[in-house]
Amino acid sequence: MKYEVGQRVTGVINNITDLGIFLTLPGHKSGLIHHKDFDGNWLRERNQHRVGDELRVVVVHNYKGRLGLSLARVNDPDLIDHRNRFSKVKEQDFSKILNQTAADAKAEIKQLKQVLAED
């Protein structure tokens, strides 16, 4: 799996060191949340996380396959996730598209329930 800057992903902590938190991402890739991502709160923050915990992070750089991750910038609007189909939606169109997506999901769930009931 190829990771792009701005992509949000959930990973599992596999190691916590003085350098930062190492995560295993889907596709058996790993990345690092550098200790500087915690703005001087590293000592306190490192004690709040454990190996095996899941974290939602954003890819902030991909240099020669080495992934730099950020927990602090996961909601940063300047880091656009190009894989998110809503990232290019204009604000005035967002509600309309979200409602259509919800309606489509309900219809698909209804169809799947019918298929299961037939079995």
N, C-alpha and C positions, 0 to 999 in steps of 0.2 A: 504494500500500500504506500502510495506517495503522499506525503504531507506537504501542505502549502501554508505559507504565512497567512495568519488570520483564521485558520481552521480551528474550530472548537472540537475537543476530543476528551473522552474520559479515559484515564489511565489508572493503573494500580501501582502504588508505591512499592518499589522493590529494594530500596536502600536509602538511608538518610545519613549524610556525612557532613563534615564541616563545609564542604563546597555547596551543598544544597540537597534537594530531594530528587532522586532518580525514579522515573516512572516507566513502567512497561505499558506500551500503547498497543492497540489492535494491530495485527500483522507482525507481531513480535519485534516491533521497533521500540527503542528506548529514547528517552529525552531527559533533560535536566531543568529543574526550576532552580536557578542560581539563588544563593542566599541573599543577594542584593535585591531580589524581587520582593523581599519582605520589609523593606524600608527601615532598617535598624531594629526590627522586632524579631530577628532571626532566632535568637536564643529562646524566646518565649514560644514562637511559632513552631520550632522544630520539636518541641516537647508535646505539641498538640496533635501531631501526626504519628502514625504507626505504620510499619511495614504491613502491606495487605489492604490498607485503606484505599478507597477510590477517590480520585480528585478530577474535577472538570477543569481543564486548562485550555489555553490558547497557544498555538504555535507562533512564536515571535521571530524566529529565524531558523533557516534550514541551510547550514553551511557544510557542504561536502557530506551530506547525509546525517550530520550531527544536529539534532533538534534542540533548540532553545525554547523552553516553555515558560509560561507565566500564569500564575494563579491570580495575581493582582489585576491583570489587564484582561481577564476573561470577558468582561462587559464593556471593553473599550470600543466605542463605535468607529474609531479610526482604523481598527484592524478588521477589515471586511472579510467574512468567510464566503468565498466565491462558490462554495458547494451548497450554501444555503439558498434555496430558491426564493426566499423572501428578502434577501439582502439588496436587491435592486428595485424593490417595490417602493413607489412613492407613498408618502405618508397618507395622503388623501385616499389612496386605493387599498391601503392595508386592511381595513375593516371588511371591505367587500371580499377581498381574496381570502381572508381568514374565515369569514362566514361560509364561503363556498367550499373551502377545504373541510370545515367541520361537517357541512351537509354531505359532502362526498364520503367522508369517513363513516357517518351514520348509515348511509345507504350501503356501503360495503359491509359493515357489521351486520346489518339486517340480512343481506344476501348470504353471508357466511353462516348465520344462524339457521337460515332456511336449508342450506346445504347439509349442515350438521343434523338438523331435525329429520331429513330424508334418510340419513344413514342409519 
